[in-house]
Amino acid sequence: MWTCSVCDKPVADGDGYIAVGIDEVNRAERERQEWEDANPTAATLSELRTYPTAHWLVFHSDCDPEPERGPHRIDVNQIRSAWAALAWTAHLMHEPWLSVTDWRLVIERVAEVHGASAKS
């Protein structure tokens, strides 16, 4: 279910993780502030699509170009089930930086793999 963002091959248990780098989070926070300063009134849908976001990526341990990206990574074997994704979501909700990431896409991916979708 997890595919490496670098080599595009499946990531087996014990071979990798999903991660968001603290530098990426800091960049997104800084760029969001700049974006909000530049868009002080209601934004159009096309403008909202440019809202800066830190991306969760999937890596084989050997493929990660930033292996020291920090503590914000989850071994793939720890987030293969919907229940595990729910538990990680509850844990990560305590992190102030979570809202600048695309964690929603991670949850959607896990749900889709398990046959669930909120899309109509």
N, C-alpha and C positions, 0 to 999 in steps of 0.2 A: 504494500500500500504506500510505502514511502519511496520516493525516487530521488536520487542525488541531484542537487541543483547544478552540479559541475559536470559530471559524466553521464547523467541521465539514465543510470542503471539502478535497479532496485537496491535498497539498503536493508540487509538482513539484521536480525537481532545481534547485538554485540559488535556490529560493524559501523555504526554511525549514530547520528542524532539530528534533531531539529534544533535550530538555534537562532537567536537574534543577538547581534553584537551590541555592546554598550555604546560603541562609537556610532552605530547606525541609529540607536535610540536617541542619543544626544543630537545627532544631525537632524532627525525628524522633529524633535522638540524645538530646536532652533529655527528650522525652516517653517514650522507651523506658526510660531510667533511672528515671523516675518510675513507669512501669508496672511495671517489675521490682521496685522498692521496695514497691509496693502488692500485688504478687503473688509473694511470696517462695517459695511452694511450687508444686507442679505446677499448671498452669492447665488449665481445661476448654477444650474446642474452641471454645465460644462466647466465652470470655475471650481466646483466642488470636486470634480475628477482630478484636479491638480493638487488637492490637499496632501501635503507630505505625510508619508507613512514609512515606518520601519518594517522591513519584511522578515518574517520567519523563513529560514531556508533549511533545506535538508542536505546533509553531507555524510559521505563516508568519512571516517576519521582521517584517512589518507588524502582525501580530496579537499578538505577545508583549507582555503588560502589564508585563513586567520585562526589557526588552532588555539590561540590564546584569547579568543573572543570574549571570555568572561564566563560567569556562572549561569548565564541565561541560555542553557541548553538542556535538552531532555533526550535521553537515550531512546531510540525508536521502540525498543522492547517495552518501554514504560508508557507508551501512548498508542497502543494498537487497538484498544477497545474503546467503545463509546463511554464506558464507565471510567476508564482511565483518563480520557479527555475531559470528562466532567470534573474529576478530582483535580486535574491540573488547572483547569479553569478556576475552580474555587481557590486553589493555592495562589495562582498568579493574580487574581483580583486584588490581592493585598499590595501588589506592586504598583506604585504610582505611574510607572512608564508603560504599563500594559496598553493603555488607551491610545498610545501613538503607534502601536503595532497593528499588523493585520492578523491577529490571533483568530479573529472571526473566520478567516479562510482556512485555518488549521482545523477548527471545529467542524466547519462545513465538509472538509475532506474526510474526516473520520466518520461523520454521519453518513455521507454518501457511500463510503465503502461498506457500511453496515446496513445499507438499504433504506436509510431515512433521509428525508429532505423536507425543508420548510418551504420550498419553492412550489408555487401552484401551477 
